[in-house]
Amino acid sequence: MSHPTDPFSVSGAKRVVVIGHPAHELAIYGLLQRHQPHVVVITDGGGPERERQSREGLERIGLLEKATYLGYSESSFYDALLDRDDVLFARVTEDLRRELARLQPDQVFCDAIEFYNPVHDITRPMVLRALQDLPEATLYEIPLVYQKPAETESYEIQRVPEALADRRFQYHLTGEELAHKTHARDHIYLNLREQAGPEFLVITPEHLALEEIAEASGAFPEPEASGRVLRYDWRAEHLKQEGSITRAITYREHFLPAVDALLAGAPA
């Protein structure tokens, strides 16, 4: 199989980044500086402070005027998954469709399906459905975090698994791009620092200086084939046992039915 075309080798391409939570843009903060795409943020990430920090981060690199915040509450997504409420996802998808129709992108970049967080993962199916009027647009995934297959619990931050290396692209940041990204991580995206855990805090400058994306495959990925662990179910059961939640989102009972409803009639 031939390697897909590097999206940034295409001169003059119109690009849009669609992310589920504010602060996900930090994963490709160098590429955002370099290529200045439009950015669409779907949810509030759990509250106004996270969105405020995202706005500050984008303003610092001259992208705030090219950003659209749809403002859906993060909790509404979890409730919709639990209640199998297809209406919410259809409404969000229609908002995305209108925004993409306005921007007419040649390339769209969105959160990768990584089986870590269902709100991250539902982004790609919504984008696919929203792109039904733009069949020529190419879709790429932005890696955020996934659990690695291992005897102990461990995670990979902002990397495409080796199982998908044939679709992966890697980009080295300049010193200036890295400096802006490091400053943003340490001084702007403080909410993300609190939520992301120790793996995020110990990322080396060398790791930060390499950004990755992958062309989205036509087939919906399965955890094992993609080199990732399905985290939804065991994490939900753990939270139920400790009393943090009373209802649990599972992959096959909640997430996959939502995806099936979204993709019914969407382009392959």
Summary of the structure (lengths in Angstrom):
residues: 268
radius of gyration: 17.5
end to end distance: 19.0
largest distance: 52.6
contacts: 847
relative contact order: 0.17
helix: 50%
strand: 16%
